[in-house]
Structure formats: C-alpha cells, structure tokens
Amino acid sequence: MKQFVLEALAEDVGRGDLYALVFKTEAASANIIAKSDGVLAGAAYCDVLAKEEDLFITWHKNDSEAFVKGDLIAVVESDSHTLLRCERTLLNMLLHASSIATLTAKFVDLVAPYGTRLLDTRKTRPKLRVFEKYATRCGGAVNHRMGLDDCLMLKDTHLKTIDDLEAFMKEARQKIPFTSKIEIEAETFEQAKTFMVFGADIVMCDNMTPEQLQEVVIYKKEYHPNVLLEASGNISLETIESYAKTGVDAISSGALIHQANWIDLSMKVN
C-alpha cells in the first residue's frame, strides 16, 4: 500500500509543486464533501498517505459506509503546501475506490436476499488489481482469485489445449498445492455434468441463461452437493437477480470494476 500511494503522489507532483515556490506556507484545513450518493472506499489508502506526508485526517465516514449528497466525509489538516500537494492524490484514490464500491453495493443488494455471493474478477486495470479488489470488498463483494497462482482455473482457451481432461485432472491433483481448488468453465449443461464427474471443485457456468443455470443447479444438488457453482458472463444489474434466484452459490462480474462510473467528491479548503 505504501509503495502504491507514494508512486501515485510522485506521479502527480513530478519535480515539485510550483505553487510552493511562489507562496509561503501556513496552517490549513479542508473538508471532503460528498456531491453525490455512494459507498466509501479508499480511506485506508488515504491514511497511509497521511502518515507519510504529515496530514491529519478526521474521518466522518469509514470504508464500506454509505453516504448521501452533502455529507461530510472527512476533515484534512496540515500546512497549506502539504495539503494542496496531496489534494488530487487523496481525491483520486477516494473517487476511484468509492465508485467501484458504490456500484458493487448495488449488485450486492440484489443478490443478498438469496444467499448468493457476489465475486469480482481479474478484469482489473494493470497494476491496480489489489486496489480495485479492495474496493469491491468495501462494496460487499467477495474476492475471486487474485492471480493465476491461487486457483487452477480452466477456461475454454485452456480446454482447447487439453486432449484428455480426466488424465489432466489426475495429474493436476498431484502437482498443484493440496489446498488449491480447481475451477472449470462450462458453457453447456453436458459440460457442467462432465466437469463435476471429473472432480472439479468449482464449475463456472459461463453465458448460460437463468433457465439453463437452474438445470445445472438441480443436477448439482442431487449428485454433487459439494461442488460450488459460479455463474458468469454478461450479467448486469437488470439480470443478476434472476440468476441469484436459481440457487447458484456465487455470481462473478467484471462490471463491478470496469463499468463503475465516478461519483462526485470535492475538497474545499476552509
């Protein structure tokens, strides 16, 4: 977190804030105000910046808490040079993370009544995976795998390279860590059945309709109750509830991150 935060600040400051060359410094404070409704994320990262740059932040909202337009999010105090040098970095981290958390919370509200877990994906911006997945957690989602090293996932592209899946699965169990799961992407009911028989821990039902998914859920509950089912593929706010109603264990969506529109937060110097 520290490295990420300091690199973000250095990107903005460059060789130095020209304002500080012109005008003297003095004690200053500023309010961060919500100009739209949302869910807060990014405070944890801002606290790291505050520690490194001698800012004092009093939070009136915490990560994962909802806010409405007009709410006071935080009060930031420091000398004016430091405050103004860090302003954009603070706001950018809050805006980016809170925008993801805000959209994620909307998805979570739709699936929560059915006991379905909402998952994020690896569709993250380069170098921002940890930051963006942290933001989905603030919105109520559960992280899917962080990278290729914490779960063996066989997507359609992988399956094209495997001639004998049953033999591959046996070899995989001998070579991957004992605690690692194997997830396989299925596009049809028949594929889903086959992958369960071959010993997949998780079957991702990709681009299925809710009706097709329901058929897989019924089969799984009767014959392979220990297998986890994940639904994925072009699932939107308009359709996600119909997928949750099937009884699927989890629904994953890259939209939580790549479809999040920036909310509006503003810093006003007192």
Long-range contacts (C-beta under 8 A, 24 or more apart in sequence): 1-44, 1-45, 1-48, 2-48, 2-52, 4-45, 4-130, 4-131, 5-45, 5-48, 5-49, 5-52, 5-89, 5-93, 6-49, 6-52, 8-89, 8-92, 8-93, 9-49, 9-53, 9-85, 9-86, 9-89, 12-88, 12-89, 13-85, 17-81, 17-84, 17-85, 19-81, 19-84, 19-85, 20-81, 20-85, 23-80, 25-79, 25-80, 25-81, 25-82, 26-79, 26-80, 27-77, 27-79, 27-80, 28-77, 28-78, 28-79, 28-80, 28-83, 28-84, 28-269, 28-270, 29-75, 29-76, 29-77, 29-78, 29-83, 29-269, 29-270, 30-75, 30-76, 30-83, 30-87, 30-267, 30-268, 30-269, 30-270, 31-72, 31-74, 31-75, 31-76, 31-267, 31-268, 31-270, 32-72, 32-73, 32-74, 32-75, 32-76, 32-90, 32-91, 32-94, 32-265, 32-266, 32-267, 33-70, 33-71, 33-72, 33-73, 33-265, 33-266, 33-267, 33-268, 34-67, 34-68, 34-69, 34-70, 34-71, 34-72, 34-73, 34-263, 34-264, 34-265, 35-69, 35-264, 35-265, 35-266, 36-69, 36-263, 36-264, 37-66, 37-67, 37-68, 37-69, 37-102, 37-263, 38-66, 38-67, 38-98, 38-99, 38-101, 38-102, 38-263, 39-64, 39-65, 39-66, 39-67, 39-98, 39-101, 39-102, 39-104, 39-105, 39-138, 39-139, 40-64, 40-65, 40-66, 40-67, 40-73, 40-94, 40-98, 40-101, 40-138, 41-94, 41-97, 41-98, 41-100, 41-101, 41-134, 41-135, 41-138, 41-139, 42-93, 42-94, 42-95, 42-96, 42-97, 42-98, 42-135, 43-74, 43-94, 44-134, 45-93, 45-97, 45-131, 46-74, 46-90, 46-93, 46-94, 49-86, 49-89, 49-90, 49-93, 50-76, 53-78, 53-82, 53-85, 53-86, 54-78, 54-79, 54-82, 55-82, 55-83, 55-86, 63-101, 63-138, 64-101, 64-138, 64-139, 64-140, 66-105, 73-265, 76-267, 80-269, 83-269, 84-269, 87-267, 90-267, 91-265, 91-266, 91-267, 93-131, 94-265, 95-262, 95-263, 95-265, 96-131, 96-132, 96-135, 96-262, 97-131, 97-132, 97-134, 97-135, 97-138, 98-135, 98-138, 98-263, 98-265, 99-135, 99-260, 99-261, 99-262, 99-263, 100-132, 100-135, 100-136, 100-138, 100-139, 100-256, 100-257, 100-260, 101-135, 101-136, 101-138, 101-139, 102-139, 102-260, 102-263, 103-139, 103-255, 103-256, 103-259, 103-260, 103-261, 104-135, 104-136, 104-138, 104-139, 104-140, 104-141, 104-256, 104-260, 105-139, 105-140, 106-237, 107-139, 107-141, 107-237, 107-240, 107-253, 107-255, 107-256, 108-139, 108-140, 108-141, 110-237, 110-240, 110-241, 110-244, 111-240, 111-241, 111-244, 111-251, 112-140, 113-244, 114-241, 114-244, 114-245, 114-247, 116-243, 116-244, 116-248, 116-249, 116-250, 116-251, 117-142, 117-249, 117-250, 117-251, 118-142, 118-250, 118-251, 118-252, 118-253, 118-256, 119-143, 119-144, 119-230, 119-250, 119-251, 119-252, 119-253, 120-144, 120-252, 120-253, 120-254, 120-256, 120-257, 121-232, 121-252, 121-253, 121-254, 121-256, 121-257, 122-147, 123-254, 123-257, 123-258, 124-257, 125-257, 132-257, 135-257, 136-256, 136-257, 139-256, 141-256, 142-250, 144-252, 150-180, 151-180, 151-181, 151-182, 151-183, 151-202, 152-176, 152-180, 152-181, 152-182, 152-183, 153-182, 153-183, 153-184, 153-185, 153-204, 154-182, 154-183, 154-184, 154-185, 155-185, 156-185, 156-187, 156-206, 159-184, 159-185, 165-194, 165-195, 165-198, 166-198, 169-198, 169-199, 169-200, 173-199, 183-230, 186-216, 188-212, 189-215, 189-216, 189-219, 192-216, 192-219, 192-220, 193-219, 196-220, 196-223, 196-224, 196-227, 197-224, 200-227, 201-227, 201-228, 202-227, 202-228, 202-229, 202-230, 203-227, 203-228, 203-229, 203-230, 204-230, 204-231, 204-232, 204-252, 205-229, 205-230, 205-231, 205-232, 205-248, 206-232, 206-233, 207-232, 207-233, 207-234, 208-233, 210-239, 210-242, 210-243, 210-245, 210-246, 213-243, 213-246, 213-248, 214-246, 214-247, 217-246, 217-247, 217-248, 221-247
